[in-house]
């Protein structure tokens, strides 16, 4: 009973929500509240300050939560070690991914992982990059998948892909007849870019400055999908990872031109907490990501992640 209530307490803290913890554990919210009350009565102190919204941990709660995290992390490691003897992978695997990687590239991996490891409860959330790091820091997820991954402090990163970036233009744009492009060729162009808070925007700006190229930014978005739609209707040109516009290029909606000089790439990486045990399920998923399966629209449909009408519209980043 004590161990179960401690697990519930950790879930409430991780999700910062009584209702979310109840949903994940398939319990009622009153049952969650009762479990925490029993835990506090047993310990003889208050763990959660319920007078604040959202709630805060008391000093005792912070101490207990950190200890429980270490305890359960060690327990999961023991479970993994024992399961390795029997060659069986089980447990829960929670992943957070940026949108473009999540919906376009992850679908094939998800389908394959669920087929190979049916006893693992796999869930993936698609989020803004900052939210991926926040979820990981709060132990709400086991792995994160981001572009330009941070490696330092509380996070470690595992390299995954290097996506070539290129100039993306509409089919009627004067540059659309080119097969490739030089940085100097886009000087003075009307530009659709990422918002300034994103690392990818800063990398593009740095490259433009190095090439002594000036563009006029008319629209800024925090996702690739909106940028692609703006370029399609002739609002301007953009610089995007070429794999993210593959289908638009195939259907003639956009043209993608690789740079002849000063290549620019978007690195994708898998991030995790530096000092946290990586479960066997997480290790298997990382191994699978490096197998590079072919991902197509049928994979998006077969996972149940998207309907047929949603496949094209949901390719955000």
C-alpha positions in Angstrom: 0.0 0.0 0.0 2.8 2.4 0.9 4.7 1.7 -2.3 1.6 2.2 -4.4 0.8 5.5 -2.7 4.3 6.7 -3.2 4.0 5.9 -6.9 0.8 7.8 -7.1 2.5 10.7 -5.4 5.3 10.7 -8.0 2.7 10.6 -10.8 0.8 13.6 -9.4 4.1 15.6 -9.1 5.3 14.5 -12.6 2.0 15.5 -14.3 1.4 18.5 -12.0 -2.2 17.3 -11.9 -4.4 15.1 -9.8 -6.8 14.5 -12.7 -4.0 13.5 -15.1 -2.5 11.1 -12.6 -5.9 9.6 -12.1 -6.4 9.2 -15.9 -3.0 7.6 -16.3 -3.6 5.1 -13.5 -7.2 4.5 -14.4 -8.4 5.6 -11.0 -10.9 8.2 -9.9 -9.6 11.6 -8.7 -11.0 11.0 -5.2 -9.0 7.8 -5.0 -5.8 9.7 -5.9 -6.5 12.3 -3.2 -7.2 9.5 -0.7 -3.9 7.8 -1.5 -2.0 11.0 -0.9 -3.8 11.7 2.3 -3.0 8.2 3.5 0.7 8.8 2.6 0.8 12.1 4.4 -0.8 10.5 7.5 1.7 7.7 7.5 4.7 10.1 7.2 3.2 12.6 9.6 3.8 15.6 7.4 2.2 17.5 4.5 3.8 16.8 1.1 1.7 19.0 -1.1 0.6 22.6 -0.5 -2.9 22.5 -1.9 -3.6 26.1 -1.2 -1.8 27.2 -4.3 -2.9 26.7 -8.0 -1.0 24.9 -9.4 0.0 23.2 -6.2 3.5 23.3 -4.8 5.5 20.7 -2.9 6.4 21.5 0.6 10.1 21.1 1.7 9.1 17.6 3.0 7.4 16.9 -0.3 10.5 17.8 -2.3 12.7 15.7 -0.1 10.3 12.7 -0.3 9.9 13.1 -4.1 13.6 13.1 -4.8 14.1 10.0 -2.7 11.2 8.2 -4.4 12.6 9.1 -7.8 15.9 7.5 -6.9 14.2 4.5 -5.4 11.9 3.8 -8.3 14.7 4.4 -10.8 16.8 1.8 -9.0 13.8 -0.5 -8.9 13.2 -0.2 -12.6 16.9 -1.0 -13.3 16.6 -4.2 -11.2 13.4 -5.1 -13.2 15.3 -4.5 -16.4 18.2 -6.6 -15.3 16.0 -9.5 -14.4 13.9 -9.3 -17.6 17.1 -9.4 -19.7 17.7 -12.9 -18.3 14.3 -13.9 -19.7 14.8 -11.9 -22.9 11.4 -10.2 -22.4 10.9 -6.4 -22.7 7.9 -5.0 -20.8 7.0 -1.8 -19.0 6.0 1.7 -19.9 7.9 3.9 -22.4 6.9 7.6 -22.6 8.4 9.8 -25.4 8.1 13.5 -26.3 8.9 14.6 -29.8 8.8 17.8 -31.8 6.0 17.9 -34.2 7.8 17.4 -37.5 9.7 14.4 -36.3 6.7 13.0 -34.5 4.1 12.9 -37.2 6.2 12.4 -40.3 9.1 10.2 -39.2 8.0 8.4 -36.1 5.0 6.6 -37.4 6.9 3.8 -39.0 9.1 3.4 -35.9 6.0 3.3 -33.7 4.3 0.6 -35.8 7.5 -1.5 -35.8 8.2 -1.1 -32.1 4.7 -2.1 -31.1 4.9 -5.1 -33.4 8.3 -6.3 -31.9 7.6 -5.4 -28.3 3.8 -5.8 -27.7 4.2 -5.9 -23.9 5.6 -2.3 -23.8 3.0 0.4 -23.2 4.4 3.1 -25.6 3.0 6.6 -25.7 4.3 9.6 -27.7 3.3 13.3 -27.2 4.1 15.8 -30.0 5.1 19.2 -28.5 7.0 22.5 -28.9 10.7 22.0 -28.4 10.7 23.8 -25.0 7.9 21.5 -23.8 9.9 18.4 -24.7 12.7 19.6 -22.4 10.3 20.6 -19.7 8.6 17.2 -19.8 11.9 15.4 -19.6 13.1 17.5 -16.7 10.0 16.7 -14.8 10.3 13.0 -15.5 7.1 12.9 -17.4 8.8 11.2 -20.3 11.7 8.9 -20.7 13.1 10.2 -24.0 12.8 13.3 -26.0 13.4 13.8 -29.8 14.4 17.3 -30.8 16.4 19.3 -33.4 19.6 20.9 -32.4 19.7 18.9 -29.2 21.3 20.2 -26.0 24.0 18.1 -24.4 25.0 19.4 -21.0 23.8 20.0 -17.6 20.9 17.6 -16.8 20.6 16.3 -20.3 22.5 13.9 -22.5 21.9 13.6 -26.2 22.3 10.7 -28.7 22.9 11.8 -32.3 20.2 10.5 -34.7 20.0 12.3 -38.1 21.5 15.2 -40.0 18.8 16.6 -42.3 20.0 18.7 -45.2 18.3 22.1 -45.4 17.6 23.9 -48.6 15.7 26.8 -50.2 12.0 26.0 -50.6 10.0 28.0 -53.1 6.6 27.9 -54.7 6.2 26.2 -58.2 5.7 29.6 -59.9 8.6 31.4 -58.2 11.4 32.5 -60.6 13.9 30.3 -58.8 11.8 27.2 -59.1 13.4 26.2 -62.4 16.8 25.8 -60.7 18.2 22.5 -59.6 20.3 24.0 -56.8 21.0 27.4 -55.3 23.8 29.6 -53.9 23.3 31.7 -50.8 23.9 34.9 -52.7 21.0 34.1 -55.0 18.5 34.7 -52.3 19.7 38.2 -51.4 16.7 40.5 -51.2 14.1 37.8 -51.3 10.9 38.0 -49.3 11.2 35.4 -46.6 8.9 33.2 -44.5 10.8 32.1 -41.4 10.7 30.5 -38.0 9.9 32.5 -34.9 13.0 34.1 -33.2 12.8 31.9 -30.1 13.6 28.7 -32.0 17.1 27.4 -32.4 16.6 26.7 -36.1 15.8 30.3 -36.8 19.0 31.4 -35.1 21.1 28.9 -37.1 19.5 30.2 -40.4 20.1 33.8 -39.4 23.7 33.0 -38.6 24.2 31.4 -42.0 22.6 34.3 -43.8 24.9 36.7 -41.9 28.0 34.6 -42.8 27.0 34.7 -46.5 26.3 38.5 -46.3 22.8 37.9 -47.5 19.8 40.0 -46.5 16.2 38.9 -46.7 12.9 40.6 -45.8 11.0 38.5 -43.3 7.3 39.0 -43.8 5.9 36.0 -41.8 7.3 34.0 -38.8 5.8 30.7 -37.6 6.8 28.2 -34.9 6.1 25.2 -37.1 7.1 23.9 -40.5 3.5 23.3 -41.7 2.5 26.9 -41.6 5.7 28.0 -43.3 5.1 25.5 -46.1 1.6 26.7 -46.6 2.7 30.3 -46.8 5.4 29.5 -49.4 2.8 27.5 -51.4 0.6 30.6 -51.8 3.5 32.8 -52.8 4.1 34.7 -49.6 7.8 34.2 -49.9 10.6 31.7 -49.9 12.0 29.8 -46.9 14.8 27.5 -45.7 13.6 24.2 -44.4 14.9 20.6 -43.8 14.4 19.1 -47.3 13.0 15.7 -45.9 10.1 17.7 -44.4 8.9 18.9 -47.9 9.4 15.6 -49.7 5.8 14.9 -50.4 5.0 18.5 -51.3 7.8 18.3 -53.9 6.6 15.0 -55.2 3.1 16.5 -55.7 4.3 19.7 -57.3 3.2 22.0 -54.5 6.8 23.1 -53.7 10.3 23.1 -55.0 13.3 22.2 -52.8 16.7 23.5 -53.9 19.9 22.3 -52.1 22.6 24.8 -51.5 25.7 24.5 -53.6 27.9 26.3 -51.1 27.9 26.4 -47.3 25.7 23.4 -46.6 23.3 23.7 -43.7 21.9 20.8 -41.7 19.3 20.3 -39.0 20.6 17.8 -36.5 18.1 15.5 -34.8 18.9 13.9 -31.5 17.4 11.7 -28.8 17.7 13.3 -25.3 17.4 11.8 -21.9 18.2 12.7 -18.3 21.9 12.4 -17.7 21.9 10.5 -14.4 18.6 8.6 -14.9 18.6 4.9 -15.7 17.6 4.2 -19.3 15.1 1.3 -19.4 15.5 -1.7 -21.7 12.4 -0.6 -23.6 14.0 2.9 -24.1 17.3 1.3 -25.3 15.4 -0.9 -27.8 13.6 2.1 -29.1 16.8 4.0 -29.6 18.3 1.0 -31.4 15.2 0.9 -33.6 15.5 4.6 -34.5 19.0 3.9 -35.9 17.7 1.2 -38.2 16.2 3.8 -40.5 12.9 2.2 -41.7 11.1 3.6 -44.7 8.2 5.8 -43.5 5.2 6.5 -45.8 1.6 7.6 -45.4 0.4 4.0 -44.9 2.6 3.9 -41.8 0.8 7.0 -40.4 -2.5 5.3 -41.0 -1.6 1.9 -39.7 -0.5 3.2 -36.3 -3.9 4.8 -35.7 -2.1 8.1 -35.1 -3.9 9.8 -38.0 -6.8 9.4 -40.3 -6.5 9.5 -44.1 -7.7 13.1 -44.3 -5.3 14.2 -41.7 -2.1 12.8 -43.1 -1.2 15.9 -45.2 -2.5 18.5 -42.9 -0.7 17.4 -39.7 2.9 17.6 -40.9 4.0 20.3 -38.4 7.3 20.9 -36.7 
